[in-house]
Amino acid sequence: MMLTKWKDNPILKPSGVGNWEKIAVCNPGAWYEDGKVYLLYRASAETEVYRIYLGLAVSDDGFHFQRVSDKPAYIPKLDFEKGCAEDPRIVKLEDTFYITYACRAHPFTDFNNGNGPEYPDSAPKSLKENLTRTGLLRSKDLKHFERLGPITRDDVDDRDVIIFPEKVNGKYVMVHRPAEWVGLDYGCEKPGIWMAFSDDLIHWEGETLLAQGEEDWQSAKIGGSTPPIRTKHGWLFMFHGVDDKRVYRQGFMMLDPEDPRKIIARSPDFVLEPTKNFEIEGIEHDVVFAVGNVVIKKDLYVYYGGADKVCCVATGNLDDIIAGTMAHPYHQKKKIISI
């Protein structure tokens, strides 16, 4: 294991009161600047309808957090996102934050219980089937947001979207996980991680299959977890794997610095798995889901949700993590597949 869970986890628990974070706070995006760590976390008040918001908390040491407000930092309002805003990933390009987040047009549980609206046959598949899309927010302070999305298609369920923190060869880069892109036409049997490129952060092209599950702990699907970190070896990239029992674990790979479509190292071992009660039992069972990471001095702080109910942190020496990942050189099992 290259990560150590903090002994006093969880770092944030549900409020137990109010109308937006009473039952769950989890899956926090993270940013570190001027000696402070900011968490933009997912929150919900109940599971009967399961509407989801984003809240904001701040810390001076990366472990002890205080909520910035008793109100949500972000409330989904537009048609494609009215049901939820969740799992935010934060990057900063020049002086502006960009946040990708998963969203649905109608609350998940309410729609599955038959309470969704009726749509005409001509409506997009994303509305008729309440598929997950990904939105994009722009912000100067993580308190006020401008909506730029959606940035994924309206005919597939597409989440785990992460934008790289800088351009590569003059292009913006993102990874994502379109759930329906499986089969012979796509080169993978189970949902995998794809990569795309853009000039404007809105329109994406050059779709390429980056990675698919290879170990038992990735047998059901894999997806991106946290924004990649540039190192002297390449892009250190955390991803999650889900097995056939729906247990979520986290691992690392290293991507080529000039062509991130190429994996140059990939550890077969996971670095984080659910072991604590608050990671095993919650809204979902057996989940550690990393969404944010920051580097403080020589250590990597990984912020993750436990069982879709609480926020937690694990840390590790960054050099050790890089060395542990690079100890497993990766040989592409097939040529790069693009569609």
C-alpha positions in Angstrom: 0.0 0.0 0.0 1.3 3.4 -0.9 -1.4 5.4 0.8 -2.2 5.6 4.5 -5.7 6.4 5.7 -5.9 9.2 8.3 -6.5 7.8 11.7 -9.3 10.2 12.5 -11.4 9.7 9.3 -14.0 10.7 8.3 -13.0 14.3 7.8 -16.6 15.4 7.0 -19.8 13.7 8.1 -23.5 14.5 7.2 -24.9 17.4 9.1 -27.9 15.5 10.4 -30.0 18.6 9.9 -31.2 20.9 7.1 -32.5 20.3 3.7 -29.4 19.6 1.6 -26.6 17.6 3.4 -28.5 15.8 6.2 -27.8 12.3 5.1 -24.6 12.3 3.0 -21.4 14.3 2.2 -19.0 12.5 0.0 -16.7 12.4 -3.1 -15.0 15.7 -2.7 -13.0 17.5 -5.3 -9.9 19.3 -3.9 -7.7 22.3 -4.4 -4.6 23.5 -2.5 -3.6 27.2 -2.6 -2.1 29.7 -0.1 -1.8 27.1 2.6 -5.4 26.1 2.5 -7.2 23.0 1.2 -10.6 23.5 -0.4 -13.1 20.7 -0.7 -16.1 20.9 -3.1 -18.1 18.0 -1.9 -21.3 16.1 -2.9 -24.2 16.4 -0.5 -27.8 15.1 -0.2 -30.6 15.3 2.4 -32.5 12.0 1.7 -32.6 9.0 -0.6 -36.3 8.8 -1.4 -35.8 11.4 -4.2 -32.0 11.7 -3.9 -31.4 15.2 -5.2 -27.7 16.1 -4.9 -25.9 19.4 -4.4 -22.3 20.7 -3.9 -21.0 22.1 -0.7 -17.7 23.8 0.2 -15.3 23.3 3.1 -11.8 24.6 3.9 -8.9 23.5 6.0 -5.5 24.9 7.2 -3.9 21.5 7.5 -5.7 19.2 5.0 -7.3 17.2 7.8 -9.6 19.4 9.9 -12.3 21.1 7.7 -14.9 23.7 8.4 -17.9 24.3 6.2 -17.9 27.7 4.5 -21.6 28.1 4.6 -24.8 26.5 5.8 -26.1 26.7 2.2 -25.0 24.8 -0.9 -22.1 26.2 -2.9 -23.8 25.1 -6.1 -27.4 24.2 -6.8 -28.2 22.4 -10.1 -30.8 24.4 -12.0 -30.6 23.8 -15.8 -32.6 21.1 -17.5 -29.7 18.7 -18.0 -28.6 18.9 -14.4 -31.8 19.5 -12.3 -31.6 16.1 -10.7 -28.1 16.2 -9.3 -24.6 17.7 -9.4 -22.0 15.3 -8.0 -18.4 14.1 -8.0 -16.7 17.4 -8.9 -13.1 17.4 -10.2 -11.2 20.7 -9.9 -8.4 22.0 -12.0 -7.1 25.6 -12.4 -6.1 26.9 -15.8 -4.2 30.2 -15.5 -6.3 32.1 -12.9 -9.6 30.3 -13.4 -11.0 27.1 -11.9 -12.8 24.6 -14.1 -14.9 21.9 -12.5 -16.4 18.9 -14.2 -19.3 17.2 -12.5 -21.7 14.4 -13.1 -25.4 15.3 -13.5 -28.8 14.0 -14.4 -32.0 15.7 -15.6 -34.0 14.1 -12.8 -33.1 12.8 -9.3 -31.9 9.2 -9.7 -34.1 7.4 -7.2 -37.2 9.3 -8.0 -36.8 8.6 -11.7 -36.2 4.9 -11.0 -39.4 4.7 -8.9 -41.4 5.8 -11.9 -41.8 9.5 -11.0 -39.9 10.9 -13.9 -41.5 13.2 -16.5 -42.8 12.0 -19.8 -40.7 12.9 -22.8 -41.7 12.8 -26.5 -40.0 10.2 -28.7 -37.9 12.9 -30.3 -36.3 13.8 -27.0 -32.6 12.9 -26.4 -31.9 9.6 -24.9 -30.3 11.3 -21.9 -33.6 12.8 -20.9 -35.8 9.8 -21.7 -33.5 7.4 -19.8 -32.1 9.9 -17.2 -28.6 9.1 -18.3 -25.6 10.8 -16.6 -24.0 13.6 -18.5 -21.1 15.8 -17.5 -21.3 19.5 -16.9 -18.5 22.1 -16.7 -18.4 25.0 -14.3 -16.0 28.0 -14.4 -15.2 29.9 -11.2 -12.7 32.4 -9.8 -13.3 31.6 -6.1 -15.1 28.2 -5.9 -18.1 30.1 -4.5 -19.6 31.7 -7.7 -20.0 29.6 -10.8 -20.7 30.0 -14.5 -22.2 27.0 -16.3 -20.5 26.1 -19.5 -21.7 22.5 -20.0 -22.8 20.0 -20.8 -19.6 18.7 -22.5 -20.6 15.1 -23.1 -23.0 13.6 -25.6 -26.7 13.2 -25.0 -26.9 9.5 -26.2 -24.6 7.8 -23.7 -24.2 7.6 -19.9 -20.9 9.4 -19.5 -19.2 10.3 -16.2 -15.8 10.3 -14.5 -14.8 13.2 -16.7 -11.5 14.8 -15.7 -9.7 17.6 -17.5 -5.9 17.7 -17.4 -4.5 20.7 -15.5 -2.6 22.0 -18.5 -2.7 21.7 -22.3 -0.7 18.9 -24.0 0.7 19.8 -27.4 -1.6 22.8 -27.6 -4.8 20.8 -26.8 -7.0 20.5 -23.7 -7.2 16.8 -22.7 -9.9 15.0 -20.9 -10.6 11.4 -19.8 -14.1 10.1 -19.4 -16.1 6.8 -19.1 -18.9 6.3 -21.7 -20.7 3.3 -20.2 -22.2 2.1 -23.5 -19.0 2.1 -25.5 -18.3 -1.6 -25.2 -18.1 -4.4 -27.8 -16.1 -5.1 -30.9 -16.6 -1.7 -32.4 -15.0 -0.1 -29.3 -12.3 -2.7 -28.4 -13.3 -3.3 -24.9 -15.7 -5.8 -23.2 -16.5 -3.7 -20.1 -16.7 0.1 -19.6 -13.3 1.6 -19.8 -11.4 5.0 -19.7 -11.4 7.1 -22.9 -9.5 10.2 -23.8 -10.5 13.1 -26.0 -9.0 16.5 -27.1 -10.4 20.0 -27.5 -9.5 23.6 -28.5 -12.2 25.2 -26.3 -13.1 22.8 -23.5 -16.6 22.4 -24.9 -16.2 20.5 -28.2 -14.2 17.3 -28.0 -12.7 15.0 -30.6 -10.1 12.4 -31.2 -11.7 9.8 -29.0 -9.2 7.1 -28.0 -9.5 4.1 -25.7 -7.0 4.7 -22.9 -7.5 1.8 -20.5 -9.7 -1.1 -19.6 -9.9 -3.4 -16.7 -7.2 -6.0 -16.4 -7.1 -7.3 -12.8 -9.8 -9.1 -10.8 -10.4 -5.9 -8.8 -11.3 -4.1 -12.1 -13.5 -6.9 -13.6 -16.7 -4.9 -13.9 -15.4 -1.5 -15.0 -12.8 1.2 -14.5 -12.9 4.9 -14.5 -10.8 8.0 -13.8 -10.6 9.2 -10.2 -8.5 12.4 -9.7 -6.9 15.1 -11.9 -3.5 13.8 -13.1 -0.3 15.3 -11.7 2.7 16.1 -14.0 5.9 14.5 -12.8 9.3 14.1 -14.3 8.2 10.7 -15.6 4.8 11.7 -17.0 1.3 12.1 -15.8 0.6 10.3 -12.5 -3.1 9.3 -12.8 -5.3 7.7 -10.2 -8.2 5.5 -11.4 -10.8 3.3 -9.8 -11.7 -0.3 -10.4 -15.0 -2.1 -9.6 -15.2 -5.8 -9.3 -18.1 -8.2 -9.9 -19.3 -7.6 -6.3 -19.4 -3.8 -6.8 -16.4 -3.2 -4.5 -14.6 0.0 -5.4 -10.8 0.3 -5.1 -8.2 2.8 -6.3 -4.9 2.3 -8.3 -2.3 4.4 -10.2 -0.9 4.5 -13.7 1.6 6.8 -15.4 0.8 8.3 -18.8 3.3 9.5 -21.4 4.1 13.2 -20.8 3.8 14.1 -24.5 1.3 11.6 -25.7 -1.0 10.8 -22.7 -2.9 8.2 -24.8 0.1 5.9 -24.0 0.4 4.2 -20.6 4.0 3.8 -19.6 3.5 2.3 -16.2 0.5 0.7 -14.4 0.6 -1.0 -11.1 -1.5 -4.2 -10.9 -2.1 -3.6 -7.2 -4.7 -1.3 -5.7 -3.6 1.3 -3.2 -6.9 2.0 -1.4 -9.8 -0.3 -0.6 -12.8 -0.3 1.7 -11.8 -1.7 5.1 -13.4 0.7 7.7 -17.1 0.4 8.7 -17.8 3.8 7.2 -16.4 2.7 3.9 -18.3 -0.6 3.9 -21.7 0.5 5.1 -23.5 3.6 3.9 -25.7 4.7 1.0 -23.7 2.2 -1.1 -21.6 -0.6 0.3 -17.9 -1.2 -0.1 -16.9 2.1 -1.7 -13.7 4.2 -1.6 -14.2 6.7 -4.4 -11.4 9.3 -4.9 -12.2 12.5 -6.6 -9.6 15.1 -5.4 -5.9 15.1 -4.8 -3.4 17.8 -3.8 0.4 17.9 -3.2 1.5 19.5 0.0 5.3 19.6 0.4 6.4 16.1 -0.4 3.1 14.3 0.2 0.1 13.5 -1.9 -3.3 14.0 -0.1 -6.1 11.9 -1.7 -9.6 12.9 -0.8 -12.3 10.2 -1.2 -15.8 9.3 -0.4 -16.6 6.4 1.9 -19.7 4.3 1.0 -21.3 7.4 -0.6 -21.8 8.9 2.9 -18.7 10.5 4.3 -15.5 12.3 3.2 -12.1 10.9 4.0 -8.4 11.5 3.3 -5.4 9.2 2.7 -1.8 10.4 2.3 1.5 9.1 0.9 4.9 10.3 0.0 4.7 11.4 -3.6 8.1 10.1 -4.6 7.3 6.7 -3.2 4.0 6.6 -5.1 5.8 7.5 -8.3 8.5 4.9 -7.7 5.9 2.3 -6.8 4.0 3.0 -10.1 7.1 3.1 -12.3 8.1 -0.3 -10.9 5.5 -1.7 -13.2 6.4 -0.7 -16.8 3.4 -1.2 -19.1 3.5 -2.7 -22.5 0.5 -1.8 -24.6 -1.4 -5.0 -25.3 -2.9 -3.6 -28.5 -2.5 -0.6 -30.7 -4.2 2.7 -29.8 -7.9 2.4 -30.7 -9.6 5.6 -31.8 -13.2 6.2 -33.1 
